[in-house]
Amino acid sequence: MNGYLMQEQKWTPGQDLFLESSSPENRYGVIFEDDGEAAYFYAVEKDKQGEGLRVLDALHIHEEDDPGDEDDAQEDDEPADLKIIWSRDWLKCALVLDGFVHALFDFENQGGYNINEFPPPNDFWTQGDRKLTPELIQRFF
């Protein structure tokens, strides 16, 4: 993957985590948040004063499963290597977990892509298909 590593941290799914990363070249940024129940990757834009944020899109990353499902609980106890990587033009940003891209934002073309294609695109930013493909990753990185 060709780009700038801006955040790197161990993350255990289901444990609270809030990470943000902003482009130094424009007003775009991303936020990864796990509130203990669900994890999402957000595309955000700073206002012109640089004080407020507007959420452009959200991509689902993880949901806590039924507590009675012991197999999933054991998998979730393993920490993942979480990375936030920006493209060299600072207009694309990827969430990488254990070496695999799980979500990607294309700020230039207003696209949000992830593995499970959830939630559906919103009315004002991501207008098309959400499917994250190897071809898409290679094209951007």
Secondary structure, DSSP 8 states (H G I E B T S, - for coil): --SEEEEEEEE-TTS-EEEEEE-SSSSEEEEEEE-SSEEEEEEEEE-TTSS-EEEEEEEEEEE---TT-HHHHHHHTS-EEEEEEE-TTSSEEEEEETTEEEEEEETTTTEEEETT--S---SSS--S--B--HHHHHHH-
